């Protein structure tokens, strides 16, 4: 992948609503196994602490509010970011208020 390519989706967009308890993790599947980058948008008004894993259980375990250290990734409210993870990853998250998170698998920046 060239670092100057626009993001190209390789699968459907999935979504979950983060709240004070992590919802059932969603799997962002790729078409034909291509793409290990994920365009992730927090459309809510609260920071979401994203849990990611190769299984639903690992994603759930990683979704926790970070106070000093922890495995979750903070997604600031109203932001969109691209991350690189293993293909077919699972995602969930927690937040202080309901926030919808959209995830699309693909390649690019």
Helices and strands as residue ranges (DSSP letters): E 8-18, E 26-27, E 37-42, E 48-53, H 56-62, E 73-75, E 80-84, E 90-95, E 99-107
